[in-house]
Amino acid sequence: MVHKIFISYSSRYNKEIAGDIKRYFEEYEGIECFVAHDDIIPGSKWEKEIIEKLNSADFFMPIQTEYLEASYWCQQEAGYAIAKEIKIVPLIPDTEGTEPVGFYAKFQGFKIKTNDLKNSVKLWLIKENIIQEDEVSEIDKRIFLFANSNSFEEAGKTTKSLFEFENKFKKADILKIVDVTLSNDQILDSHSARPQLRRLFIEHSKIIPIEKLEKFLKYN
């Protein structure tokens, strides 16, 4: 089965990121990824080309930035994707990324690390069950999903899933969980996530930097 992905982005943002995302997706067999600046033949009727690619797309992935929100053509692409009922997954860069609004507001975004796009792409494919986990450890996968919690409810679920491996946490895992927790308000404000996280912070207080421990305890 071939999975076809349409990447939408504003040319005012770093277009190399869109090209890199395409390249990393297409490292996997059965993935076709369309990015306008790479794939439209110069001189072709680009509007027709874009519509054709949208018509065949399984996923519509807008790179969510303020530039995308202001782009007339990106909004047109989004409207068309919604009308065609294409699965929409906003990609939220950790640099200049914004939360989905307007056309995209009801769709859950997926956070990507601009300095680790390859792994971000891989973990999304794993999350969608398009590829199977191999060398990505289960704890790394669950920490990544935990970090990408986009609602209080999701934070509770990803925390519960992550803590199924609590007895296998290494020091590096604990410190990573601490940093993720303090950087994501959806996790910090999640009533269902806090009890397990509070216990983790207290039980491992000797290895957690005091300023981070105090910040968490003050918040909670």
C-alpha positions as CSV (number, residue, x, y, z in Angstrom):
1,M,0.0,0.0,0.0
2,V,1.2,3.5,-0.9
3,H,0.6,6.3,1.5
4,K,0.5,9.7,-0.2
5,I,1.3,12.9,1.8
6,F,0.8,16.5,0.7
7,I,3.0,19.0,2.6
8,S,1.6,22.5,2.7
9,Y,3.9,25.4,3.8
10,S,4.4,29.1,3.3
11,S,7.5,30.0,1.2
12,R,8.2,32.7,3.8
13,Y,9.1,30.0,6.2
14,N,12.3,27.9,5.9
15,K,11.4,25.9,2.8
16,E,14.3,23.6,3.4
17,I,12.4,22.1,6.3
18,A,9.6,21.0,3.9
19,G,12.1,19.5,1.6
20,D,13.9,17.7,4.4
21,I,10.5,16.3,5.7
22,K,9.7,15.0,2.2
23,R,13.1,13.4,1.9
24,Y,12.9,11.6,5.3
25,F,9.4,10.4,4.5
26,E,10.5,9.0,1.2
27,E,13.3,7.0,2.8
28,Y,10.5,4.5,3.6
29,E,9.1,2.2,1.1
30,G,5.5,2.9,0.2
31,I,5.6,6.6,1.1
32,E,5.1,9.3,-1.5
33,C,5.4,12.9,-0.4
34,F,4.5,16.0,-2.5
35,V,6.2,19.4,-1.8
36,A,5.3,22.1,-4.4
37,H,8.7,23.7,-4.8
38,D,10.4,20.3,-5.3
39,D,7.8,18.6,-7.4
40,I,6.1,21.1,-9.7
41,I,7.7,21.2,-13.1
42,P,8.7,24.7,-14.1
43,G,6.2,26.1,-16.6
44,S,3.5,23.6,-15.8
45,K,0.0,24.8,-14.7
46,W,0.8,24.6,-11.0
47,E,-2.8,25.1,-9.8
48,K,-3.9,22.0,-11.7
49,E,-0.9,20.1,-10.4
50,I,-1.7,21.0,-6.8
51,I,-5.3,19.9,-7.2
52,E,-4.3,16.6,-8.7
53,K,-1.9,15.9,-5.8
54,L,-4.6,16.9,-3.3
55,N,-7.1,14.6,-4.9
56,S,-4.8,11.7,-4.5
57,A,-3.4,12.5,-1.0
58,D,-4.1,10.4,2.0
59,F,-2.6,12.9,4.5
60,F,-2.6,16.7,4.3
61,M,0.2,18.1,6.5
62,P,0.5,21.9,6.8
63,I,3.7,23.2,8.5
64,Q,2.0,25.3,11.1
65,T,3.5,28.8,11.4
66,E,2.2,32.3,11.4
67,Y,3.3,32.6,7.8
68,L,1.1,29.7,6.9
69,E,-1.9,31.4,8.6
70,A,-1.3,34.5,6.5
71,S,-0.8,32.6,3.2
72,Y,-3.8,32.8,0.8
73,W,-2.7,29.8,-1.2
74,C,-2.1,27.7,1.9
75,Q,-5.6,28.5,3.2
76,Q,-7.0,27.5,-0.2
77,E,-5.2,24.2,-0.1
78,A,-6.5,23.6,3.5
79,G,-10.1,24.4,2.4
80,Y,-9.8,21.9,-0.5
81,A,-8.3,19.2,1.8
82,I,-11.2,19.7,4.2
83,A,-13.8,19.5,1.5
84,K,-12.2,16.3,0.1
85,E,-12.1,14.8,3.7
86,I,-8.3,14.2,3.5
87,K,-6.8,13.3,6.9
88,I,-5.2,16.6,8.2
89,V,-2.2,16.5,10.5
90,P,-0.8,20.0,11.2
91,L,3.0,19.8,11.8
92,I,4.1,22.2,14.5
93,P,7.8,23.0,14.4
94,D,9.6,23.7,17.7
95,T,11.0,26.8,16.0
96,E,8.4,29.4,15.0
97,G,5.6,26.9,15.2
98,T,2.1,27.9,16.2
99,E,-0.9,26.0,17.5
100,P,-3.5,25.1,14.8
101,V,-6.1,27.9,14.2
102,G,-8.8,28.6,11.7
103,F,-9.2,25.7,9.3
104,Y,-6.8,23.5,11.3
105,A,-8.1,24.3,14.8
106,K,-10.1,21.1,15.2
107,F,-7.2,18.8,14.0
108,Q,-4.6,17.5,16.5
109,G,-1.2,18.8,15.6
110,F,2.1,16.8,15.7
111,K,5.1,18.5,17.1
112,I,8.4,18.2,15.1
113,K,11.9,18.9,16.1
114,T,13.6,21.0,13.5
115,N,17.0,19.7,14.5
116,D,15.8,16.1,14.4
117,L,13.3,15.9,11.6
118,K,14.3,12.4,10.6
119,N,13.3,11.0,14.0
120,S,10.2,13.2,14.2
121,V,9.1,11.7,10.8
122,K,9.9,8.2,12.0
123,L,8.0,8.5,15.2
124,W,4.9,9.9,13.4
125,L,5.0,6.9,11.1
126,I,5.2,4.6,14.1
127,K,2.4,6.4,15.8
128,E,0.2,5.9,12.7
129,N,1.2,2.2,12.5
130,I,2.5,2.8,9.0
131,I,5.9,1.4,9.9
132,Q,6.9,-0.9,12.8
133,E,9.2,0.1,15.6
134,D,12.7,-1.2,15.2
135,E,15.7,0.5,16.8
136,V,13.6,3.2,18.4
137,S,13.2,2.0,22.1
138,E,9.7,1.8,23.5
139,I,10.6,4.3,26.2
140,D,12.0,6.8,23.7
141,K,8.8,6.4,21.6
142,R,6.6,7.0,24.6
143,I,8.6,10.0,25.9
144,F,8.2,11.5,22.4
145,L,4.4,11.0,22.4
146,F,4.3,12.3,26.0
147,A,6.2,15.4,24.9
148,N,3.7,15.9,22.1
149,S,0.6,15.9,24.3
150,N,-1.7,18.6,23.0
151,S,-4.5,18.4,25.6
152,F,-4.9,17.8,29.3
153,E,-6.7,14.5,28.5
154,E,-4.0,13.4,26.1
155,A,-1.3,14.2,28.6
156,G,-3.0,12.0,31.1
157,K,-3.1,9.1,28.6
158,T,0.5,9.5,27.5
159,T,1.7,9.8,31.1
160,K,-0.1,6.5,32.0
161,S,1.4,4.8,28.9
162,L,4.9,6.1,29.7
163,F,4.8,5.0,33.3
164,E,4.1,1.4,32.3
165,F,7.9,1.3,31.8
166,E,8.8,3.2,35.0
167,N,10.8,0.3,36.4
168,K,13.1,0.5,33.3
169,F,13.7,4.3,33.5
170,K,17.3,5.3,33.4
171,K,18.7,8.5,34.8
172,A,18.7,10.0,31.3
173,D,15.0,9.1,30.8
174,I,14.0,10.7,34.1
175,L,15.8,13.9,33.4
176,K,14.2,14.0,29.9
177,I,10.8,13.5,31.4
178,V,11.5,16.3,33.8
179,D,12.4,18.7,31.0
180,V,9.4,17.7,28.9
181,T,7.0,18.1,31.8
182,L,8.3,21.6,32.6
183,S,8.1,22.7,28.9
184,N,4.5,21.6,28.2
185,D,1.6,23.4,29.9
186,Q,-0.8,20.7,28.8
187,I,1.1,18.2,30.9
188,L,1.7,20.6,33.9
189,D,-2.1,21.4,34.0
190,S,-3.3,17.9,33.6
191,H,-5.0,16.6,36.7
192,S,-4.7,13.0,35.6
193,A,-1.0,13.4,34.8
194,R,0.2,15.2,37.9
195,P,0.0,12.5,40.6
196,Q,2.4,10.1,38.8
197,L,4.7,13.0,37.8
198,R,4.7,14.4,41.3
199,R,5.8,11.0,42.7
200,L,8.5,10.7,40.1
201,F,9.9,14.2,41.0
202,I,9.9,13.5,44.7
203,E,11.3,10.0,44.5
204,H,14.2,11.2,42.2
205,S,14.7,14.5,43.8
206,K,18.4,13.8,44.4
207,I,19.2,13.7,40.7
208,I,16.8,16.5,39.6
209,P,18.3,20.0,39.6
210,I,16.9,21.9,42.5
211,E,15.5,24.7,40.4
212,K,13.5,22.3,38.3
213,L,12.2,20.4,41.3
214,E,11.2,23.7,43.0
215,K,9.5,24.9,39.8
216,F,7.4,21.7,39.5
217,L,6.5,21.6,43.2
218,K,5.6,25.3,43.1
219,Y,3.4,24.8,40.1
220,N,1.8,21.7,41.7
